[in-house]
Amino acid sequence: MRILIMGDVHGRHRELAERLRQVQTDYQIAAGIQVGDYGFCRATIAQATEQHLRYPVPLHVIDGNHEDHPWLRQALRHGETVRWQEALNLVYQPRPSVARLGASKVGFLGGALHVDRPQRHNVLAGLPNYILRRQREQAVALFNRERPELLVTHSCPAGIGIGMRGSPSLALGVAEHIHAAGFDAGPADDCGEQELRQLWEGLHYRPRGWVFGHFHTQRDILIDQTHFICVHDDLTPATQALVLWDTEEQELLTCQMA
């Protein structure tokens, strides 16, 4: 079984559905994974429903930092995820969760820090844009118990050698919205989430793969037996390499569209 892994969408749901249909035909994918910044807000979900949008394969999605998190929290409390799965073929993966896809287990943990706006500190509601410590602790316990072969997060662990760099244009935002708010994004040339770094350090095993988005670029690196890939946000065919997860071989594959 092959799974297509897609980067940030930001509400481009119809383009995402078209991309999935094309890759389903060419590569026989049986499911999709989207790594956050999907576009969870009332207007875009309502539009997708009104237009009878339905993904051709089950699409497993986490939340990123650019979602309407208060609205998403309410939708989850009211059981809207059941309707999304029935109507859209959309499977929301809560923080944290594990799903069996084919012969593989996949672990999910959404959320990330803002660099261009203040953090949403709705801690009492349980779903701010960033990862809470208790969610990371729950993820460590869950993943060590279930040992998923693939992990899906929105951003990446900070300071472990992945080497992600934020755009120079975001330096002021990092200072104002991350550092001044008491958060640490890690080294400028190896930035990410400290909660994910602690997740990485708390795992008693090394997953085969770890995919993320957030940086709107593609990166591919092997660290301590784990294959990390940052997935690009470009939905244009043949522009960027596809990222696939083979559930039987339990490995990440990259290939160019024909």
C-alpha positions as CSV (number, residue, x, y, z in Angstrom):
1,M,0.0,0.0,0.0
2,R,1.3,3.5,-0.9
3,I,0.4,6.7,0.8
4,L,0.9,10.2,-0.7
5,I,2.2,12.7,1.7
6,M,1.2,16.4,1.0
7,G,2.5,19.7,2.4
8,D,0.7,22.8,3.6
9,V,-2.6,23.4,1.8
10,H,-4.0,26.6,3.4
11,G,-7.5,26.0,2.2
12,R,-6.7,24.8,-1.4
13,H,-8.9,21.8,-0.9
14,R,-10.1,21.4,-4.5
15,E,-6.5,21.5,-5.8
16,L,-5.5,18.9,-3.2
17,A,-8.4,16.6,-4.3
18,E,-7.2,17.0,-7.9
19,R,-3.7,16.2,-7.0
20,L,-4.8,13.1,-5.1
21,R,-6.8,11.9,-8.1
22,Q,-3.9,12.3,-10.4
23,V,-1.4,10.5,-8.2
24,Q,-4.0,7.8,-7.4
25,T,-4.1,7.0,-11.1
26,D,-0.4,7.1,-11.7
27,Y,0.9,5.5,-8.5
28,Q,-2.0,3.5,-7.2
29,I,-2.0,5.2,-3.8
30,A,-4.6,4.0,-1.3
31,A,-4.6,6.9,1.2
32,G,-3.2,10.4,1.7
33,I,-1.5,12.2,4.6
34,Q,-1.5,16.0,4.9
35,V,1.0,17.5,7.4
36,G,-1.0,20.5,8.8
37,D,-2.0,24.0,7.8
38,Y,-4.8,22.2,6.0
39,G,-7.2,25.1,6.4
40,F,-9.5,24.2,9.3
41,C,-11.9,27.1,9.6
42,R,-15.7,27.3,9.3
43,A,-15.8,29.0,5.9
44,T,-13.5,26.6,4.0
45,I,-15.0,23.5,5.5
46,A,-18.5,24.7,4.7
47,Q,-17.5,25.6,1.2
48,A,-16.0,22.1,0.6
49,T,-19.2,20.5,1.9
50,E,-21.5,22.8,-0.2
51,Q,-19.4,22.0,-3.3
52,H,-19.7,18.2,-2.6
53,L,-15.9,17.9,-2.5
54,R,-14.8,14.4,-1.6
55,Y,-11.3,13.1,-1.6
56,P,-10.8,10.0,-3.8
57,V,-8.8,8.2,-1.0
58,P,-9.0,8.6,2.8
59,L,-7.0,11.7,3.7
60,H,-5.4,11.7,7.2
61,V,-4.8,15.3,8.4
62,I,-3.2,17.0,11.4
63,D,-3.6,20.6,12.4
64,G,-0.8,23.1,11.8
65,N,-0.3,26.5,13.3
66,H,-2.5,28.3,10.7
67,E,-5.9,26.9,11.6
68,D,-8.9,28.4,13.4
69,H,-8.0,26.4,16.5
70,P,-10.9,27.7,18.8
71,W,-13.4,26.7,16.0
72,L,-11.6,23.4,15.5
73,R,-11.8,22.6,19.2
74,Q,-15.5,23.2,19.2
75,A,-16.0,21.1,16.0
76,L,-14.1,18.3,17.7
77,R,-16.2,18.5,20.8
78,H,-19.4,18.4,18.8
79,G,-18.4,15.3,16.8
80,E,-17.9,17.1,13.5
81,T,-15.0,14.8,12.5
82,V,-17.5,11.9,11.9
83,R,-19.4,14.1,9.4
84,W,-16.1,15.1,7.7
85,Q,-15.1,11.5,7.3
86,E,-18.4,10.5,5.8
87,A,-18.9,13.5,3.5
88,L,-15.3,14.5,2.6
89,N,-13.3,11.3,3.2
90,L,-11.3,13.5,5.6
91,V,-9.8,11.9,8.7
92,Y,-8.7,14.3,11.4
93,Q,-5.9,12.9,13.5
94,P,-6.0,14.5,17.0
95,R,-3.0,15.3,19.2
96,P,-1.5,12.7,19.6
97,S,-2.9,9.7,17.8
98,V,-1.8,6.5,16.0
99,A,-3.5,5.0,13.0
100,R,-2.8,1.7,11.2
101,L,-2.5,2.3,7.5
102,G,-1.9,-0.9,5.6
103,A,1.0,-2.8,7.3
104,S,2.3,0.3,9.1
105,K,1.5,2.3,12.2
106,V,1.6,6.0,11.8
107,G,1.9,8.5,14.7
108,F,0.4,12.0,14.5
109,L,1.1,15.2,16.5
110,G,-0.2,18.5,15.1
111,G,0.5,22.1,16.1
112,A,3.4,24.5,15.8
113,L,4.5,28.0,16.9
114,H,3.5,31.1,14.9
115,V,6.3,33.2,13.5
116,D,4.1,35.9,11.9
117,R,1.5,36.6,14.7
118,P,1.0,36.2,18.4
119,Q,0.6,32.7,19.8
120,R,-3.0,31.7,20.6
121,H,-2.7,31.0,24.4
122,N,-6.1,29.2,24.7
123,V,-4.5,26.6,27.0
124,L,-7.7,26.0,29.0
125,A,-9.5,25.0,25.8
126,G,-6.7,22.5,25.2
127,L,-5.9,23.3,21.6
128,P,-3.7,26.4,21.1
129,N,-1.7,26.6,17.8
130,Y,1.5,25.3,19.5
131,I,2.1,21.9,21.1
132,L,1.4,21.8,24.8
133,R,3.8,20.0,27.1
134,R,1.2,17.5,28.2
135,Q,0.4,16.7,24.5
136,R,4.1,16.0,23.9
137,E,4.2,13.8,27.1
138,Q,1.2,11.9,25.9
139,A,2.8,11.5,22.5
140,V,6.0,10.1,24.1
141,A,4.0,7.5,26.1
142,L,1.7,6.6,23.1
143,F,4.5,6.3,20.6
144,N,6.8,4.3,22.9
145,R,3.9,1.9,23.5
146,E,2.7,1.6,19.9
147,R,6.0,2.2,18.1
148,P,4.7,3.7,14.9
149,E,7.1,3.3,12.0
150,L,6.2,6.8,10.6
151,L,5.7,10.0,12.5
152,V,3.8,13.0,11.1
153,T,4.2,16.5,12.6
154,H,3.7,20.0,11.3
155,S,7.2,21.3,12.1
156,C,10.3,19.4,13.1
157,P,12.4,18.9,16.2
158,A,14.8,21.9,16.8
159,G,18.5,21.5,17.1
160,I,19.0,17.8,16.2
161,G,20.7,18.4,12.9
162,I,17.9,18.6,10.4
163,G,19.1,22.0,9.4
164,M,15.9,23.9,8.7
165,R,16.4,27.7,8.3
166,G,13.6,30.2,8.5
167,S,13.3,32.9,5.9
168,P,15.4,36.0,6.8
169,S,12.2,38.0,6.3
170,L,10.8,36.2,9.3
171,A,13.6,37.1,11.7
172,L,11.7,40.0,13.3
173,G,8.6,37.8,13.7
174,V,10.7,35.1,15.4
175,A,12.1,37.7,17.8
176,E,8.7,39.3,18.5
177,H,6.3,36.3,18.5
178,I,8.5,33.4,19.6
179,H,11.5,34.6,21.7
180,A,9.7,37.5,23.3
181,A,6.8,35.2,24.2
182,G,9.1,32.9,26.1
183,F,9.5,30.2,23.5
184,D,12.7,28.8,21.9
185,A,12.8,28.0,18.2
186,G,16.3,26.5,18.4
187,P,19.4,27.6,16.5
188,A,18.8,29.8,13.5
189,D,20.3,27.2,11.2
190,D,18.5,24.2,12.8
191,C,15.2,25.6,13.9
192,G,11.9,23.9,14.8
193,E,10.0,23.0,17.9
194,Q,11.5,22.3,21.3
195,E,8.5,20.1,22.2
196,L,9.3,17.9,19.2
197,R,13.0,17.8,20.2
198,Q,11.9,16.5,23.6
199,L,9.6,14.0,21.8
200,W,12.6,12.8,19.8
201,E,14.8,12.5,22.9
202,G,12.0,10.7,24.8
203,L,11.5,8.0,22.3
204,H,12.9,4.6,23.2
205,Y,13.2,3.6,19.5
206,R,13.9,5.3,16.2
207,P,11.0,5.5,13.7
208,R,11.8,4.6,10.1
209,G,10.4,7.9,8.8
210,W,9.4,11.4,10.1
211,V,7.6,13.8,7.7
212,F,6.7,17.5,8.3
213,G,5.9,20.7,6.4
214,H,5.6,24.2,7.8
215,F,8.7,25.5,6.0
216,H,7.3,25.5,2.5
217,T,10.3,23.8,1.0
218,Q,11.6,20.3,0.5
219,R,14.4,18.7,2.6
220,D,15.6,15.1,2.9
221,I,18.0,14.0,5.6
222,L,18.9,10.8,7.6
223,I,19.5,11.2,11.3
224,D,20.2,8.3,13.6
225,Q,18.4,5.8,11.3
226,T,15.3,8.0,10.9
227,H,14.6,9.4,7.5
228,F,13.3,13.0,7.9
229,I,11.5,14.7,4.9
230,C,10.1,18.2,4.8
231,V,7.3,18.2,2.3
232,H,6.9,21.1,-0.1
233,D,3.6,23.0,-0.3
234,D,3.5,23.1,-4.2
235,L,0.5,21.3,-5.6
236,T,1.5,21.8,-9.2
237,P,2.2,18.5,-11.0
238,A,5.8,17.8,-12.0
239,T,7.2,20.8,-10.1
240,Q,8.3,19.0,-7.0
241,A,9.1,15.4,-6.2
242,L,6.3,13.3,-4.7
243,V,6.8,11.9,-1.2
244,L,5.2,8.5,-0.7
245,W,5.2,6.1,2.2
246,D,5.3,2.4,1.4
247,T,3.4,0.6,4.2
248,E,4.8,-2.8,3.5
249,E,8.4,-1.8,2.9
250,Q,8.0,0.8,5.7
251,E,10.1,3.4,3.9
252,L,9.7,6.9,2.5
253,L,10.1,7.2,-1.3
254,T,10.6,10.3,-3.4
255,C,9.9,10.3,-7.1
256,Q,9.2,12.9,-9.8
257,M,5.9,13.0,-11.6
258,A,6.1,11.9,-15.2
